[in-house]
Amino acid sequence: MEKTKLKSHYNNLLDSLKKLETIDINEKLDHLLYKDDYKNKENWLLGLAICDYGLSNNSLVDKTKALYIRLFKRNWNLYYSSFLDQEDYEFWFKLCERINDGFLDINYHKAYVERDYILENARRPFRNRSKSREYLLKGIELGDAACRAVYGYNLFFGARGEIENKEEGLKLIQEAKELGYDQAENCLLNIVFYTEEDNTYVLEKIKEQIESKEKESEKPYHLLAEYYLYREQNIEQALEVLHKGIEVNNPYSKYIFGINILNERLQGYTVEQGICLLEEAYEYGIIYAANWLGRYYYYIQAENHSLEKSIQWHERAKLYYFEDSLVELSLIYLYEEEVQDVEKGKIYLNWAVQEGNARAMSEKAHWLLNNENSDPKEVQSLLEDAMELGDSYAPYRLGRLYETGYFGEPDYYKAFELVKIAAERGHVYGLEMMGHYYRVGITSQEESDPEKAIEYLNKAIEMGSEYAQVEMAFCYEAGFGVEKNYVQAYDLFERAAVNGYIYAYNKLGYYEEDGLIGEKNPQKAFEYFQKAAEGENVEGYYNLGRAYKYTIGIPENPELALENYRKAAEFKYGEACIELALSYEDEYGGLSFDESKIMSYMLVAAEQGYPFAQYKVGCYYYYGLIENNREKALEWLSISCQSGYPYAALFLGDYYLYDAETDNNKAFEYYCIAEENGIVSEGLGVCYEYGIGVDENSQEAFRWYKFAAEKGSIGSKYRLGLAYKYGMGTEENLAESFVWFQDAAQEGNFHAQYHAAMMLLKGEGVEQDLNKAITLLLEIAEKGHIEAQFELGNCYLIGKGVEEDEVQAMAWYQKAAENGHEQSLKITGKRERRRR
């Protein structure tokens, strides 16, 4: 038979029957009934022609009715039509309809259920559920048992658009059984299998039906195999039963066997065997076998990955209204560059939405969010409709949108409630996020809860979630809900990383870098950072750049450091932007100082909320890197301070103490903020010493100078030296004064160096050392210290520590005078006369 020539072939077959004697036709009929072999498709078509012939000449007998039932039993009609092209299928469908209607015309009531069956399982656009329902109800009205069983089954499970009514559904199936419909037992067994939790009872019922069926082909081996596979996890027993099912040509057994080979649950079989079994299952009318093959060819990452074959099988499933395949096809056409056809993808997706597919609604909302100028109301409506239909992803997606403020102001409580629905429906993302919410505490109504966090995360981990493994690792790091255990955390990060959660390599790198589970291992840290970067993880790029710059397990390589920083900065990764800004500022790796790049990179990080970057941007505006803008400087410094960066508070304290024309009292407030965050300077002491923003209190001033000096504050060391020298807030102690002046001087404080020099010059608090005193005075005098310049003039004038030299003395007086020193002006005669 040539392809697309079914009509011609069938008409020739029918014509040949018309030329035969009745006895010859009966002989063919008897042969077909005896052989009962419709795997031979010619036998099936011949049987249909015999039925057609019998209807047309009113020669139907009971044997013809029996043949009609055989032709439509065990999916033989779908088997015949599964690979027909659309032209042949249309002829086949209308032929089956005509013959079914012929049996209805002669009041053969069993034809009502077959009429329903062919309409329900028809390809696009031939399926007609409202019409098929009419046939079932008419059959029930006329007392047909098969229609009772099928309609009852639909009612029990709420299938085919029926409103679920388990009581009425079960009643109809029981009536069908009492009326002698043999398939009613199958309906009842399916109900037991899919609703009963008692494994012993389920196994007993399956075995009862297997023993009660005389024909091997009618025994529910597929249910027994599913029982062993999924309830008892008994692979050996399941295999034995599946082999029996395949021996008697049970298509469901082939389907189960095939998917378990391809998902590698059954070992010792080839991929080709699994694919072949699914192809055969599809041929017998198991449409979800086509969907499974479509998914297999798309999602498998091995050599069998094939977009072409995936599309081919999904197209076949789509023909039979398999909506998941319609959605899968839409996603392939929308997102796969190799075959991308956005318009076709959108048509398929809208098609699935119109058919009421919840997943399609979720996916359309996702597409709108990422690819078009989305209307929040349309997105919200799609996700709410999908959620109403029971979709588990939609409430998760909707919740996250409420969390981010997509519909207006962020609503964390609404987000929590919606994500919780997703979790209750078993969606892994919902379980993950509920674990996260309970770990960090998303709302005031729902604070963090260790017990609930661990419960949700464990459920997600059981479903294979790497995200949940990372979240659980955070719990072990902090001892949140579990005993603190860095080893356990490391193991979880490692499991997640190996399974493809690339971010986790960064955490492993930090553990090795910091030695959290043993000795520090910078080489291993580098390897992990490298793996994260190879996986195109943005934080991985940053860490790899950091490793090359700061020699973490690898020699310094400025070129590679900057290269990786730039990769991370392309994604506006804040810390990488900071590093690049500082690299341009320090001219690292041969870079030239570039004001615009420094500001632009640092501004990216500042706008992302990095306190250090906010502080630096404030400093840039204050000191005029590109422009002097005190208003912007104070704004960024204030933001940094509010973010908890203590050096910003310190800067603001210094500004209000030394530079601001008003509001000097604010200095004390900012110094207090800095101190609360662990940073102190001489600022608090100065405020207490001079009563700025607080009552004057020399003892408190001294206390803060000493506290800050001991913490390393250079300015405080100098001022502590002054306090001991003049007895401010403490008893005078020249020896202690010199110690602090000298300490501050060694760290570059001009004023402290001057005081230390003068004490060495005079022998106050320390043994006199004229040479050292003159050395110190010369050092700061040459840098512009006017008091040191004046004192050097005095030393040269009287020959103290140097040879007496009036010329040198006047030279130093001259320098001091030029810098405005009052006494030097008098000595040199350069003091300006008062204008009259």
C-alpha positions, 0 to 999 in steps of 0.5 A: 500500500503506497503512502496517502493511498488508503482510500484507493486501497480500501475501496479496492478491498471493499470492491473485491469483497462485493465480488465474493460469494457470501460463503467466501466472506463468512470464511474470511470472517471466521478466519479473522476471528479465529486468528485474532491477529490484528497486529497484521494491519491488513487483517484489521483493514479487511475486518473493517471492510467486512463490517462495512460490507455487512452494513451496506447489504444488511447481511450482518450476523452476530459474528460480524458484531463480534468482529467489530468489537475485536477490531476496536479492542486493545487499541487495534484501531489506534494501532492501525492509524498511529503512523498514517499521514493526515490525508490517510488519517482523515479517510480512516477516521471518517470511515470508522465514524461511518461504520460505528454509526452504521452499528448504531443505526441497527441498535447495536448499543455497544457501538456507543462506547466505541463511538465515544472512544474514537472521538476521545482519542482522535487527532486534531481537529477530529476530537469532539468531547462534547459529542463523545459525552453525548454518545456515552450518556445515550448509551447509558440511557439505553442500558449499555454497560460499557458506557456506564463503566467509562462515564463512571470512570470519568466521574470518579477521577474528574477526567475529560472535563467532568466534575469529580464525583467519586460516589456516583462514578463508583456506582456506575462502574459497579452497575456495569460489572453487574451487567456483565461488562468484563472491562469494569473490573479493569476500571475498579482495579485502576481505582484501587491501584491509584487511590489505595495506600495499603500495599498488601491490599493493592497487590492482592487485588492485582493478583486476583485479576491476573488469576481470573483472566483466562487470556494472558493478553488481558492480564494487568501485568503493567499494573503489577510491574508498576507496583513492584517498581514504585511501591516495593522498589523490587526491580527483579520482580518488576522485570519478570512481570514486564517480560510477561507483559511484553510477551503477550503484547501489552503496550503499557508494559512496553511503555513502562519497560522503555522509560525505565531503561532510558532513565537508567533505572533498569540496568543491562539494556541498551538505549536502543532497546528502550527507544524501540519499546517506546516506539512500539507503545506509541504505535499501539496508542500509548500517546504519552510514549511519544511525549516521553521520546520527545522529552528524551531526545531533547533533555538527554545530554549524550550523543542521542540528543536530537532537536529534530527527533524531539520535534518529530515525536512531540509533533506526533503527541501534539496531534493527539492533543497531548498538551505537554508536547504542545508546550514543549514544542513552543519552548523549543521554537521560542528558545532554541537558536538552532530551530528558533521560530518565535512566531511559531512558538508563540502560536503553539503556546497561545494554542495550549493556553486556549486549551486551558493548559496550566503549564502553558499559562505559566510559560506564557507569563514567563515569556512575557516577563522576559521578552516583551513589554509585559502587562503586569495585569496579563502576567498576573491573570495568566499565573493566577489562572494556572494556579487555579488549575492546580499548576505548582510552578505558577504560585511560586512564580507569582510569589517571587513577582510579589517579592520583587515588587513587580505588581507595585510595592514588594509584598513579602507576606503575599510572596510567602503565602504563594510560594507556600502553595507551590511547596504544598503542591510539591514543586521543588522551587517552592520547597527550596524557597520556603526553606530559604524564607524560613532560614532568613525570615522573609516577613514579620508574620513569618520570622526565621524558623530553624525547624521548618527551614530544615524540614523544607530543605530536606524535602527539596534535597530528596527531590535532587535540589542542588539549591537546597543542598547549598541552603542546607550548607549555610545552615550547617555553617551557622549552626541554624537548626542543626549543629554547626559543622563545617565538614558537613557544610563542605560536603553539601557544597561539594555535592551541589557543585559536582551536580552542576550547581556552579556557584558552590565551587566558590564556597569550596574555594573559600573553605580551602582559602580560609582553612575552615576544615583543616590546613589552608590550601590555596592551590585547591582554592584556586582550582575551585575558583577556576572551576566556577569561572569555567562554568561561567559563574560571575562570582567565579570570574571575580574570585579567579581575578582575585586569586591572580592578583593576590597570589591565592594558589597561583603566582601573581598575573596582573593580566589574567587578574584584570581579564577576569575582573572585567568578565565579572564587571560585564555583569556589573558584579559589584566587587569586581567593579571595585577591584577595577576602580582601585586598579585604575586608581593604583595603576595596577598591571600597567593601567594608566590612571583614568578618572572616568573609569575609576568613577564609573566602576566604583559608581556601579558598585555604589549603586548596588549598595556596597558601603565601601564603594559608596564611601569611595564615591563620596571621597571622589566627589569631595576631593574632586576626582572628576568634579568637586561636589560637596553636596553629592559627596555628603550624600554618598558618605551619608548613605555609606554611613547608614549602610554601616561603613565606619570610615564613612562616619569617621569622614563625616565626623572630621568634615563637621569638626574641621571643614563645615561652616555650620553644624559642627556639633554633628561631628560628635554624633558621627564619631560615636557611630564610627566607634560603635562600629569599631573605628576610633580616632582623635575625634571623640577626644577633641569633641570632649576637650573642646565641648563640641556636641557634648559637654566639655570634659578633659578627663573624657577627652584624655580617656578617648585619646588613650583608648584610640591611641592604643588602637593605633590612631596616629592623631590620638597618639599625638594628642595623648602626647599633648595631654601628658605634656600639659596635664590635660585630663591627667597628671603631667608626665613628660616622659610618657608624653615623649613616648607618644610623640615619638610613636606618632612621629614615626608614623608620619605625624608632623606635629608629633615630630615637631614636639618630639624634636623640641623635647629632645632639643630641651631634654624634657622627658627624655635625655637631650639629643641635639643631633636627633632633634635637629634631624627631626626639625630639618625633616619637617621644616623642609616639608613646610612645618613653619614652627620647625622652620622658626626653631631651626632659625633659632638654633642656627642663630645661637649655634644650638645643635649646629654651628652658629650661622646667621645666614642660615638662621635668616634663611629659615626665618625667611621661610617661616615668615613666607608661611605666615609665622608671626615672630619670623615676620617681626624678625625679618621685618616683613610684617605688613603695616596696618593700613590707615 
